[in-house]
Amino acid sequence: MTHISAPRPRSDPQEIDRLITKAKAAKLLSVSTRTLDRLCSRGLIDKLYVGGSVRFRLSDVLGIVQHGA
């Protein structure tokens, strides 16, 4: 079982712009990774490629949590 710690306050911009994995982003949004793929294809969240791996900005994920998709 993976433990997800609460995000730090917004006063730490380096933490908010941190990149997270697809699995962690899906867990924070309480959706499946497939639903996260659908959000990407609709342009509701941007995915970034680091090497061959997909990553998401924590700030983008938190924006969806706060304001909805």
N, C-alpha and C positions, 0 to 999 in steps of 0.2 A: 504494500500500500504506500503510495507516494503522499508525502505531506506537503501541502502548499502553504507557505507562510503568507500572512497578510502583506499587501504592498506597503512600502514605506510612504510617509506623507509626501505630497507633491512638492515640498520644499527641496527635495533631492532630485533635480532633473536628470542626473546620471542614472538613477534607479528607474525612473519612469520610462526612459528611452531604451531600457534594456531589451534585448531580444530574447524571446522565449520560444520553446518548441511548439509544434502543432498540438501535441498531446496536452501540454500545459495550458495553451490558449483555449483548447476545447473544454478542458476541465474548469477553467475560470469562468467560461461562458455557460457551463452546464449543458453542453451540446456534444454530439458525436463529432469525430474528425471529418466525417462525410458532410455533415451540416456546415462545418467550418469551410470545407471546400466549396460548398454552394454559396456561402456568404462571399467568398473570394470571387467566384465567377460572376456574381451580381455586382461586384465592385463596392461592396459594403465594408470590406477590410482588405488591406494590402498585405500580400505575402512577399517575403524577401528570400532570396536564395543565398546561402552561405556555403560555398562549395557546391555540393549536391543536395544539401539539406534545406528544408523550408523552415523559416523562422518568422515570427510576428513581433511587432513592437508592443511592449506591455502597455504603452500609452494608448494605442489603438484599441486594444482589447478592453481596457478600463473605460474608454470612451463609449464602447458599445454597452458595457455593463451599466454605466450611469445614464446614458441617453437612449438606449435601444438601437436596434438595427434598422 
